[in-house]
Amino acid sequence: MAGVEFGLAALSAAALALALRKRAQWTSSWICLIVGVHFVPLAVIFGDGYLHVLAAVLVLVALISVVVSRRTGIHRSAIVGLSAGATLWLFAISSALSVLFG
């Protein structure tokens, strides 16, 4: 467990370094990537395969946000916020329905 904490601390430090180097536009994509990756061990811990799907979708959102931003000029944070927010909301609703209706 300590390894996970040190890993997350290092990833957080990398996000801070982006901000300090005047590369703050990368921060939202970076954090989305971290959140996506963090669902992989949670899927194993909870035995929930859908969390692997959620992890993959969030990692894709992070990567796609860079490409879309470069092509359209839309801020990465807008792309990540809308896409990751909608993804998390849909997975939350799906999980709630699964618990309620089996």
C-alpha positions as CSV (number, residue, x, y, z in Angstrom):
1,M,0.0,0.0,0.0
2,A,2.9,2.4,0.7
3,G,4.1,1.9,-2.9
4,V,0.7,3.1,-4.2
5,E,0.9,6.2,-2.0
6,F,4.4,7.0,-3.1
7,G,3.4,6.5,-6.7
8,L,0.4,8.8,-6.3
9,A,2.7,11.4,-4.6
10,A,5.1,11.2,-7.6
11,L,2.2,11.7,-10.0
12,S,0.9,14.6,-8.1
13,A,4.4,16.1,-8.1
14,A,4.5,15.7,-11.8
15,A,1.2,17.6,-12.1
16,L,2.6,20.4,-9.9
17,A,5.7,20.5,-12.1
18,L,3.5,21.0,-15.2
19,A,1.8,24.0,-13.5
20,L,5.1,25.5,-12.4
21,R,6.6,25.2,-15.8
22,K,3.8,27.2,-17.4
23,R,2.2,24.0,-18.8
24,A,-0.9,24.2,-16.7
25,Q,-3.0,23.3,-19.8
26,W,-1.8,19.7,-19.4
27,T,-2.9,19.4,-15.8
28,S,-6.5,18.4,-16.5
29,S,-5.5,15.7,-18.9
30,W,-2.8,14.5,-16.5
31,I,-5.2,14.3,-13.6
32,C,-7.8,12.4,-15.7
33,L,-5.1,9.9,-16.6
34,I,-4.1,9.5,-13.0
35,V,-7.8,9.0,-12.0
36,G,-8.3,6.5,-14.8
37,V,-5.2,4.5,-13.8
38,H,-6.2,4.5,-10.1
39,F,-9.4,2.6,-11.0
40,V,-7.3,-0.5,-12.1
41,P,-6.3,-1.6,-8.6
42,L,-9.7,-0.7,-7.3
43,A,-11.3,-3.1,-9.8
44,V,-9.1,-5.8,-8.4
45,I,-9.8,-5.0,-4.8
46,F,-13.5,-4.8,-5.3
47,G,-13.7,-7.6,-7.9
48,D,-15.7,-5.3,-10.2
49,G,-14.7,-5.7,-13.9
50,Y,-16.7,-2.6,-14.9
51,L,-14.0,-0.5,-13.1
52,H,-11.5,-1.7,-15.7
53,V,-13.8,-0.4,-18.3
54,L,-14.1,2.9,-16.4
55,A,-10.3,3.1,-16.1
56,A,-9.9,2.5,-19.9
57,V,-12.5,5.2,-20.8
58,L,-10.9,7.8,-18.5
59,V,-7.4,7.1,-19.9
60,L,-8.8,7.4,-23.4
61,V,-10.5,10.7,-22.4
62,A,-7.2,12.0,-21.2
63,L,-5.4,11.0,-24.4
64,I,-8.1,12.1,-26.8
65,S,-8.4,15.5,-25.0
66,V,-4.9,16.3,-26.2
67,V,-5.6,15.4,-29.8
68,V,-8.9,17.2,-29.9
69,S,-7.5,20.3,-28.2
70,R,-4.7,20.5,-30.7
71,R,-7.0,20.2,-33.7
72,T,-9.9,22.4,-32.5
73,G,-8.3,24.9,-30.1
74,I,-10.8,23.9,-27.4
75,H,-9.2,24.0,-23.9
76,R,-8.2,20.6,-22.6
77,S,-9.9,21.3,-19.3
78,A,-13.3,21.8,-21.1
79,I,-12.9,18.5,-23.0
80,V,-11.8,16.6,-20.0
81,G,-14.3,18.1,-17.6
82,L,-17.3,17.4,-19.9
83,S,-16.1,13.9,-21.0
84,A,-14.8,12.6,-17.7
85,G,-17.7,14.1,-15.8
86,A,-20.2,12.5,-18.1
87,T,-18.4,9.2,-18.0
88,L,-18.2,9.2,-14.2
89,W,-21.9,10.2,-13.9
90,L,-23.0,7.4,-16.3
91,F,-21.0,4.8,-14.5
92,A,-22.4,6.0,-11.2
93,I,-25.9,5.8,-12.4
94,S,-25.2,2.3,-13.9
95,S,-23.7,1.1,-10.7
96,A,-26.7,2.4,-8.7
97,L,-29.2,0.7,-11.0
98,S,-27.2,-2.5,-10.8
99,V,-27.3,-2.4,-7.0
100,L,-31.0,-1.5,-6.9
101,F,-32.3,-3.9,-9.5
102,G,-29.6,-6.6,-9.4
